[in-house]
Amino acid sequence: MNIKGRIFIARHGETVFNFAKRMQGDKLDTPLTRTGFAQADAMGAALADWLKPGETLQLWCSPSGRALQTLAVIAEHIGHDWHQTTHEPRLYEINVGDWAGRTYAEIMDDLGPIMDETHGLFSIRPPKGEWYDDIAQRLTDWLEETAHISEDRLVIMHGMSSRVLRGLLLGLPVTEPWKAPIAPSLPQGTMVVVENGQEQIVRQGGGGHLA
């Protein structure tokens, strides 16, 4: 995919539901924990080291409150106006349908294993929710619609949806049974930069949760 400029991609910081191992998906939202704010702070400091003074950077963010909280902290570090952010619904996390608000343990008590532990991905589709090819389609639409942008971008989004975005930007193959290109999982509090189909770590987080 021919994308101009660098794209800095970050997962939001840890939230109350993340800590409780409870699913949020695209609809439910909980605030960052103290750990989450510390992760955002560390990513902002690391990003500031990558940018030259006064360097322009477009801000893009999932409309989820947890992503916007993370962005607000990062934007302060790099001297950018949080209010100039484009809120982009196509950056939302995977829709987990009927699983939203439930803990992983509760769901597995009802259905058995729901995760492919090797890849850190769902092994079954969430009832009334999305699958990974749905995420790939909405993110492909966003990338194609914004392909004219030559400025660098900062994109704040979510664990699973960011893996699909990175997979698209890195030109990874579509894999079964997920039907989408999906990059390896990265810990919460991690930021990467993708340029010309290559990825580098800006800041490596520690620990983390899924959707």
C-alpha positions in Angstrom: 0.0 0.0 0.0 1.5 3.3 -1.1 1.4 5.6 1.9 3.3 8.9 2.1 5.1 9.9 5.3 5.5 8.2 8.6 2.6 6.8 10.6 3.1 6.6 14.3 0.7 4.1 15.8 -0.1 3.7 19.5 -2.4 1.6 21.6 -4.3 3.5 24.3 -3.1 3.1 27.8 -4.5 0.5 30.3 -8.1 1.1 31.3 -10.3 0.0 34.2 -11.8 -2.8 32.1 -8.4 -3.9 30.8 -7.2 -4.3 34.3 -10.3 -6.3 35.2 -10.0 -8.5 32.0 -13.4 -7.3 30.9 -14.2 -6.7 27.3 -14.9 -3.1 26.0 -14.8 -3.5 22.2 -15.9 -0.5 20.2 -19.0 0.5 22.2 -18.2 0.3 25.9 -15.6 2.6 27.4 -13.8 3.0 30.7 -11.1 5.6 31.8 -7.4 5.0 32.0 -5.9 3.6 35.2 -2.9 5.2 36.8 -0.9 2.7 34.9 -2.6 3.8 31.7 -1.7 7.4 32.2 1.9 6.4 33.0 2.0 4.5 29.7 0.6 7.5 27.7 3.2 9.7 29.4 6.0 7.4 28.5 4.9 7.2 24.9 4.6 11.0 24.6 8.1 11.4 26.0 9.5 8.8 23.5 7.7 10.4 20.6 9.0 13.8 21.5 12.5 12.4 21.0 11.7 11.3 17.5 10.4 14.7 16.3 12.3 17.8 15.4 11.2 21.1 17.1 8.1 22.5 15.4 7.7 19.4 13.2 4.2 19.0 11.9 2.2 15.9 12.7 -1.4 15.2 11.9 -3.4 13.8 14.9 -5.9 10.9 14.2 -7.7 9.1 17.0 -10.4 6.5 17.6 -13.4 8.4 19.1 -13.2 6.1 22.2 -12.6 8.1 25.4 -9.7 5.8 26.4 -7.9 6.6 23.1 -8.6 10.4 23.4 -7.3 10.4 27.0 -4.1 8.7 25.8 -3.8 11.2 23.0 -4.2 14.2 25.3 -1.2 13.2 27.3 0.9 12.4 24.3 -0.1 15.7 22.6 1.1 17.7 25.6 4.6 16.2 25.3 4.9 17.1 21.6 3.3 20.5 21.8 0.4 19.7 19.6 -3.2 21.0 20.0 -5.4 18.1 21.1 -8.4 20.0 19.7 -7.0 19.6 16.2 -7.4 15.8 16.3 -9.5 14.1 13.7 -11.9 11.7 15.4 -12.1 8.7 13.0 -14.6 5.9 13.7 -12.8 3.5 11.4 -10.0 3.4 14.0 -12.4 1.9 16.7 -11.6 -1.4 18.3 -13.1 -4.6 17.1 -16.9 -4.8 17.8 -17.2 -7.7 20.4 -21.0 -7.7 20.1 -22.7 -9.6 22.9 -19.4 -10.0 24.8 -19.1 -6.3 25.6 -19.0 -5.7 29.3 -18.4 -9.4 30.2 -15.1 -10.8 31.6 -13.1 -13.2 29.5 -13.7 -15.8 32.3 -17.5 -15.4 32.2 -17.5 -15.9 28.4 -15.3 -18.9 28.6 -17.4 -20.5 31.3 -20.3 -20.4 28.8 -18.5 -21.1 25.5 -15.2 -22.7 26.3 -11.9 -21.3 24.8 -12.5 -18.2 22.7 -8.8 -17.2 22.2 -6.1 -18.6 20.0 -3.4 -18.2 22.6 -0.5 -18.6 20.1 -1.6 -15.5 18.2 -3.6 -13.6 20.9 -6.6 -13.4 18.6 -10.2 -14.6 18.9 -10.7 -18.2 17.8 -14.5 -17.6 17.3 -16.4 -14.6 16.1 -18.1 -12.6 18.8 -21.9 -13.0 18.5 -23.3 -9.9 16.7 -19.7 -8.6 16.5 -17.0 -8.1 13.9 -14.4 -10.4 12.4 -10.9 -9.3 11.4 -11.7 -8.9 7.7 -14.4 -6.4 8.7 -11.7 -4.4 10.5 -9.3 -4.7 7.5 -12.0 -3.4 5.2 -12.8 -0.2 7.2 -9.1 0.5 7.7 -8.3 -0.1 4.1 -11.1 2.4 3.2 -9.5 4.9 5.6 -6.0 4.4 4.2 -7.2 4.8 0.6 -9.2 7.9 1.4 -6.3 9.5 3.1 -3.5 8.3 0.8 -3.0 11.8 -0.5 -1.7 13.0 2.9 2.1 13.6 2.8 2.5 14.7 6.4 3.5 12.4 9.2 0.5 11.1 11.2 0.0 10.0 14.9 -2.7 7.5 15.2 -4.1 6.4 18.6 -6.3 3.3 18.5 -6.7 -0.1 20.1 -5.0 -3.5 20.5 -6.7 -5.7 17.9 -7.5 -3.0 15.4 -4.0 -1.6 15.5 -2.6 -5.1 14.7 -4.7 -5.1 11.5 -3.6 -1.6 10.5 0.0 -2.5 11.0 -0.6 -5.7 9.0 -2.0 -3.6 6.1 0.8 -1.1 6.2 3.5 -3.8 6.4 2.0 -5.7 3.5 1.6 -8.9 5.5 -0.3 -11.8 4.0 -3.9 -12.6 4.8 -4.0 -15.4 7.3 -6.7 -17.9 8.1 -9.0 -18.2 9.9 -8.9 -14.4 10.5 -9.1 -13.4 6.8 -6.9 -10.4 7.3 -3.2 -9.4 7.5 -2.4 -9.1 11.2 0.8 -8.0 12.7 2.2 -9.5 15.9 0.8 -8.4 19.2 2.6 -5.6 21.1 2.2 -4.8 24.8 0.0 -2.0 26.0 1.9 1.2 26.2 3.8 0.5 22.9 4.2 2.9 20.0 5.6 2.0 16.6 6.3 4.0 13.5 5.7 2.6 10.0 7.5 4.1 7.0 7.8 2.6 3.5 6.5 -0.8 4.7 9.0 -1.0 7.6 8.2 -0.9 11.3 10.3 0.4 14.2 9.5 0.6 17.9 9.3 4.1 19.3 8.5 3.0 22.8 8.1 -0.6 24.1 5.4 -1.1 26.7 5.2 -3.9 29.2 2.3 -6.3 30.0 -1.1 -5.7 28.4 -4.6 -6.9 27.6 -6.7 -7.5 24.5 -10.0 -5.9 23.5 
